[in-house]
Amino acid sequence: MYYAIISEDIEDSLERRIGARPDHLARVEALRDEGRLLVAGPHPAIDSDDPGPAGFSGSLIIAEFESLAAAREWADADPYVAAGVYRQVTVKPFRKVLP
């Protein structure tokens, strides 16, 4: 089943994001390579594809996991969590309808 991992950044998270990004991306790319990733990406803090120094307000990952517990365990181990990028992470079941 798919699960949505909805993360909200702390204020001024950009420097922490930059430092942890390579390890974070490696984990997301592993989901992709395993065929389990539906979509992933950050939420720009402003209405722009490239928010520059405004940074990001959070992230969304929708991926397939064996259970809600497995999705939460994966989310808890995110390098962004360890780096203090996120102030809150919510994990919910997700049912894809379209496309």
C-alpha positions in Angstrom: 0.0 0.0 0.0 1.1 3.6 -0.6 1.7 5.9 2.4 2.1 9.7 2.3 4.9 11.1 4.4 4.1 14.8 4.9 6.9 16.8 6.6 6.9 20.4 7.8 10.2 22.3 8.1 11.4 24.4 11.0 11.9 28.1 10.3 15.1 28.8 8.4 15.8 25.1 7.6 17.7 25.7 4.3 21.3 25.3 5.7 20.3 22.1 7.5 18.5 20.8 4.4 21.6 21.4 2.2 23.8 19.6 4.7 21.6 16.5 4.9 20.4 16.5 1.3 22.8 13.9 -0.3 21.9 11.3 2.3 18.2 12.1 2.1 18.2 11.9 -1.7 20.0 8.5 -1.6 17.2 7.0 0.5 14.5 8.4 -1.8 16.4 7.3 -4.9 16.6 3.8 -3.3 12.7 3.8 -3.1 12.6 4.8 -6.7 15.1 2.1 -7.8 13.0 -0.5 -6.0 9.9 0.7 -7.9 8.2 1.8 -4.6 8.2 5.6 -5.1 5.1 7.3 -6.5 6.2 10.9 -6.0 8.6 13.0 -3.9 9.6 16.6 -3.6 9.8 19.7 -1.4 7.3 22.5 -0.9 9.0 25.8 -1.9 8.4 28.4 0.8 7.4 30.9 -1.8 5.5 30.6 -5.1 8.5 29.7 -7.2 10.1 26.5 -8.6 13.4 27.9 -7.3 12.8 29.6 -4.0 16.5 30.6 -3.5 17.2 31.7 0.1 13.5 31.5 1.0 14.0 27.8 1.1 11.3 25.2 1.6 8.4 24.7 4.0 8.3 21.0 4.0 8.3 17.8 1.8 6.0 15.2 0.5 7.0 11.6 -0.2 4.4 9.0 -1.4 5.8 5.5 -1.5 4.9 1.9 -1.1 5.5 0.2 2.3 4.4 -3.1 3.8 2.6 -1.3 6.6 1.9 2.0 8.3 4.5 1.0 11.0 7.1 0.3 8.3 6.4 3.7 6.7 6.7 5.5 10.0 10.0 3.7 10.7 11.4 4.7 7.4 10.3 8.3 7.9 11.8 8.4 11.4 15.2 7.4 10.0 15.3 10.2 7.4 18.5 12.2 7.5 16.4 15.4 7.6 14.9 14.2 10.9 18.3 13.6 12.3 19.5 17.0 11.1 16.6 18.8 12.7 15.1 20.0 9.4 11.6 18.9 10.2 9.4 20.2 13.0 6.7 17.7 12.3 6.3 14.5 10.2 2.9 12.9 9.5 2.5 9.5 7.9 -0.9 8.5 6.5 -2.2 5.7 4.2 -2.7 6.9 0.7 -5.0 5.6 -2.0 -4.1 6.5 -5.5 -7.2 7.1 -7.7 -5.9 9.2 -10.6 -4.1 9.2 -13.0 
